[in-house]
Amino acid sequence: MNEFANRLLAELVKENDEINFLIDRGTEMNRMGFAHIQLLDADKKPVKGARVRVKQTGHEYLFGCNAFMLNQFPEAEQNAQYVETFTKLFNEAVIPFYWSDFEPEDGNPRFSRDSKPVYRRPNTEECLEFCEKYHVTPKGHPLCWHCFLPEWLPQNSEALMERLERRIREIADYCGNRIRIWDAVNEAQTRMPLFSQGKVSQHLPDDYVERVFKIADRYMPSASLLYNDNLRWWSIEGDYSPVILMIRWLLARGCRVNGLGLQFHMFDHYLQDSEHLIDLTGSYRAFLNPKSMYSCLDQYAKLNIPVNMSEVSIVSRRDLGDGDAFQELVTEKMYRLWFSHPATNSIVWWNLVDGTAAYAPPGSEEGENSLRAGLVNYNFSPKSAYKALDRLINREWRTNTTFEYEAGKNNMFHGFYGDYDLEIKTDCGVFFKKLKFSKNSGKTYQILLDK
């Protein structure tokens, strides 16, 4: 890596015993627990002894990525590679509902498989079938954003809100219980209504955010409704931080806000040059400063709602010298920090494949593609950051162990929260069972050994 890259990394690579302690202990305390096992035979009597092999098959924590390139490549082999590459790492998929692309013509939403194709906007049904086939949790994004509004919308605030309510109702009717996590409102603090003259967004009423949350609550009562922020969250001013004030405003008005999304896009205008970065205020430098990042997350933890790092783009730009090494280092350090913090419950990478970013020709390094913020190259060869996440998610943060079970003893294993396969060997035979070990459930599990 060159001098520019090293200056960007100055705070991130400093040895800090406090941060290392928080990450190590936080991972163990917040992402792991003790599962107590009670074995019963077919007659529901205690089993005297067994050898129990425990193998984790999935995480409760959500490691996600947008699924915008599902079936978007020209060749079938490429689309199959995309699915394989995606599902090896991720158990959450962001499904696109950008209004102007989702419903280019009024009354014709792109729910079905025979919908007219739109690049980077796979239709709803193929996304949901993908999630159901591979046991991936779907997340809808977004119900409302002041960008990507269709030009055919009415030029009147109340009429627009009535049409927005119809959109949310139709999405709820189609998706039902198939999507249980939604970015209800996206990036509201960057709308700038005084400068939106001539745009459809100027007709959104001043109270549209709370109205959207209440509409979504009415039609999606069992879904988690999130607010997603891009530019203001790292401007930390204690309890007077902009996003803190906004969420408390919504909660005080009876809005059900179930979570907060914080974006982490390392876009060009954030990293113009090393001098610019060094001169930026301390609030911005939370971006690549572990101590400041922890302070940010500690502040949002006061809201008592889960935080998800909702859109992560970590660059491997050519001007960094060895961009892939830069991306790997930042990715591993930030994922370790986010995963360890008690406030978080999800991390979502934004574009899996280089050459597939927004506003740029596929496969090129033009526009946003020049950031090279994918985890794999356009030919699907893995970059070192992808390999680092594979090591973390599929090896370091997985539990595979064996213990001897004895009736009357405290039979347990220490592991990461998630799904497990159990192989239980007793004098009466071998039994195969599944266990869902959750942070939010009881920690004692009775397992009936019947065929």
Secondary structure, DSSP 8 states (H G I E B T S, - for coil): --HHHHHHTTTTTS--HHHHHHHHHHHHHHHEEEEEEEEE-TTS-B--EEEEEEEEEEESSEEEEE-TTTT-SSSHHHHHHHHHHHHHH-SEEEEE--HHHH-SSTT----STTS---TT---HHHHHHHHHHHT-EEEEE-SEESSS--TTS-SSHHHHHHHHHHHHHHHHHHHTTS--EEEEEE-GGG--GGG-TTSGGGGS-TTHHHHHHHHHHHH-TTSEEEEEESSSTT---GGG-HHHHHHHHHHHTT----EEEEEEE--GGG-S-HHHHHHS-TTGGGGG-HHHHHHHHHHHHTT-S-EEEEEEE----GGGSSHHHHHHHHHHHHHHHHHHSTTEEEEEES-SBTT--TTS-TT--SGGGGG---SB-TT--B-HHHHHHHHIIIIIT--EEEEEEETTS--EEEEESEEEEEEEEETTEEEEEEEEE-TTS-SEEEEE---
